[in-house]
Structure formats: C-alpha cells, structure tokens
C-alpha cells in the first residue's frame, strides 16, 4: 500500500515498514474511525506499540511509521471537525 504524506513524500508500506509495523498500522486504521479524540487515538497507538504484533512485545516506531501516524492524526482531526 502506498500512503501519500504530502506532495513529495510517499510511504510504501511493503518496503518502508516492518511486518510488525504493518500489523499495528492495520489496527490504527480501524481506531482512526472509532475514537472520539486525538488523545484517545494516541493512547491506542501507544498500546499497540507496547503490545506489539500478536503480543510479541514492544515495537519500535520507525521514522516511516511516525510519518504515517501523523497523517492518520491529520485525517482524524478532519473527521472530528465535521
């Protein structure tokens, strides 16, 4: 999956994220539609990073994952404004 961050930056999830990060990202896509605040989304993100993939333990947030999460937060803010 290609995620466009801005006019010059794209994240290729197959190339730029580990399998553990992709699993966490799947969870965050779901949470982005369900949470009621950015703070709640961030709490879910921290929990997902701590628990890891299939309870495998903490996952370190790469620069690429951080960019995608920032983009998800922007999209969440837009949803919450409506």
Buried (B, 14 or more C-beta within 10 A) or exposed (E): EEBEBEEEEEBEBEEBBBEBBBBBBEBBEEBBEEBEEBEEBBEBBEEBBEBBBEEEEEBEBBEBBEBBBEBBBEEBEEEEEE
